[in-house]
Amino acid sequence: MSTEDLDAAIRAALPEAAVLTAPPAPVATAWAADQLQRLYGMQGRLKPLTGERDANFLLEPAGGGARCMLKLSHPDEDPLVADFQTQALLHVARTDSALPVQRLLPDLQGAPSVQIEDAEGRTRVARVFIYLEGLPMPQAPRSAAQRSSVARMLARLDSALASLEHPASARELPWDIQRADRVRPLLVHVADPARRALAEAALDGFAQRTKPRLADLRRQPIHNDFNLYNLLVDPADPARVSGILDFGDMVHAPLVDDLAVAASYHIDEQGDALATIARFAADYHAVSPLADAETLALLDLVRARLSMVVAISGWRAARQPDNAAYLMRNNAVSWARLQACADLTPEQVQDAIHAACRIQETTHA
């Protein structure tokens, strides 16, 4: 199959992934500063920040005070998707104001976001956030206490998001585990047959056992990307989560999908994968109780997420070799984690979660 035919097949199987292959759409810092002054009446030193899709800038206010971040959405992203993220942050601020999420600053008209045209005439959504201070979790030491903090913080966030309703919540997004089996064509970029078979087996388990049961699980808006790069910790206490970033992959989905995404980044690939999954789920359960159907589905959802990571990152890296290092940053460890839980069964994981929950209840009795 030619490259063109392969790309056409992938677009047909995973049409929502087009945004992942869209080229960057940067804007000039001077232009961004003008918009910040015009829309928000804010001035200061503006510094570009990295971002996977959006154009982001850090503002050091001229008169001092808290640092802010200007975010300009990618022009290929539907403004309705950006509004979903905006409304989620506003909703969390109302339902659990102590959660450490970014706070939106209103523009001069009092609006939390505004649609503008960039210098090329493309529509973008502009927002300004209070900049969350803290140490990025990848730069902090790992610990069991930190994993517990992550799981419990996610449970709180999910509880805060539970009552949110938004018309964009049902949109199909590329990182949605409900549709994990759609990434199968992307595995053509995996050269190692053993690795490809490992990912295909994970997708088979999801499609055969768990996908048919998803409709029976609790559903709500979820963060959907609770990975280490989207979390900050307290530098003085790196076991404590102090900031939650990037609501850009939010979707309406089974609640347990959010747990599966987060748990997939905390599997001990060189130790006891079963124990780390079980303890992570038990910590989540201590704040937001899980149903038996959710604990039974968890393993297949974790494996499906890991398969999505290796499939999508490999595909994107093949298409964007100049950005391959960034796109593949989680690839090697995701393969290791997928291998570490390859021989587990959903029933084993469910039993281990139940046992971990009983231990927690006894310890805290």
VENVEN-V979035 format. One record per residue. N is the residue number from 1. RES is the residue in one small letter. SS is DSSP state (h for helix, s for strand, l for the rest). Layout:
N RES SS
N RES SS
This chain:
1 m l
2 s l
3 t h
4 e h
5 d h
6 l h
7 d h
8 a h
9 a h
10 i h
11 r h
12 a h
13 a h
14 l l
15 p h
16 e h
17 a h
18 a h
19 v h
20 l h
21 t h
22 a l
23 p l
24 p l
25 a l
26 p l
27 v l
28 a l
29 t h
30 a h
31 w h
32 a h
33 a h
34 d h
35 q h
36 l h
37 q h
38 r h
39 l h
40 y h
41 g l
42 m l
43 q l
44 g s
45 r s
46 l s
47 k s
48 p s
49 l s
50 t l
51 g l
52 e l
53 r l
54 d l
55 a s
56 n s
57 f s
58 l s
59 l s
60 e s
61 p s
62 a l
63 g l
64 g l
65 g l
66 a l
67 r l
68 c s
69 m s
70 l s
71 k s
72 l s
73 s l
74 h l
75 p l
76 d l
77 e l
78 d l
79 p h
80 l h
81 v h
82 a h
83 d h
84 f h
85 q h
86 t h
87 q h
88 a h
89 l h
90 l h
91 h h
92 v h
93 a h
94 r h
95 t h
96 d l
97 s l
98 a l
99 l l
100 p l
101 v s
102 q l
103 r l
104 l s
105 l s
106 p l
107 d l
108 l l
109 q l
110 g l
111 a l
112 p l
113 s l
114 v s
115 q s
116 i s
117 e s
118 d l
119 a l
120 e l
121 g l
122 r l
123 t s
124 r s
125 v s
126 a s
127 r s
128 v s
129 f s
130 i s
131 y l
132 l l
133 e l
134 g l
135 l s
136 p s
137 m h
138 p h
139 q h
140 a l
141 p l
142 r l
143 s l
144 a h
145 a h
146 q h
147 r h
148 s h
149 s h
150 v h
151 a h
152 r h
153 m h
154 l h
155 a h
156 r h
157 l h
158 d h
159 s h
160 a h
161 l h
162 a l
163 s l
164 l l
165 e l
166 h l
167 p h
168 a h
169 s h
170 a h
171 r l
172 e l
173 l l
174 p l
175 w l
176 d l
177 i h
178 q h
179 r h
180 a h
181 d h
182 r h
183 v h
184 r h
185 p h
186 l h
187 l h
188 v h
189 h h
190 v l
191 a l
192 d l
193 p h
194 a h
195 r h
196 r h
197 a h
198 l h
199 a h
200 e h
201 a h
202 a h
203 l h
204 d h
205 g h
206 f h
207 a h
208 q h
209 r h
210 t h
211 k h
212 p h
213 r h
214 l h
215 a h
216 d h
217 l l
218 r l
219 r s
220 q s
221 p s
222 i s
223 h l
224 n l
225 d l
226 f l
227 n l
228 l h
229 y h
230 n h
231 l s
232 l s
233 v s
234 d s
235 p l
236 a l
237 d s
238 p s
239 a s
240 r s
241 v s
242 s s
243 g s
244 i s
245 l l
246 d l
247 f l
248 g l
249 d l
250 m l
251 v s
252 h s
253 a s
254 p s
255 l h
256 v h
257 d h
258 d h
259 l h
260 a h
261 v h
262 a h
263 a h
264 s h
265 y l
266 h l
267 i l
268 d l
269 e l
270 q l
271 g l
272 d l
273 a h
274 l h
275 a h
276 t h
277 i h
278 a h
279 r h
280 f h
281 a h
282 a h
283 d h
284 y h
285 h h
286 a h
287 v h
288 s l
289 p l
290 l l
291 a l
292 d h
293 a h
294 e h
295 t h
296 l h
297 a h
298 l h
299 l h
300 d h
301 l h
302 v h
303 r h
304 a h
305 r h
306 l h
307 s h
308 m h
309 v h
310 v h
311 a h
312 i h
313 s h
314 g h
315 w h
316 r h
317 a h
318 a h
319 r h
320 q l
321 p h
322 d h
323 n h
324 a h
325 a h
326 y h
327 l h
328 m l
329 r l
330 n l
331 n h
332 a h
333 v h
334 s h
335 w h
336 a h
337 r h
338 l h
339 q h
340 a h
341 c l
342 a l
343 d l
344 l l
345 t l
346 p h
347 e h
348 q h
349 v h
350 q h
351 d h
352 a h
353 i h
354 h h
355 a h
356 a h
357 c h
358 r h
359 i h
360 q h
361 e h
362 t h
363 t h
364 h l
365 a l
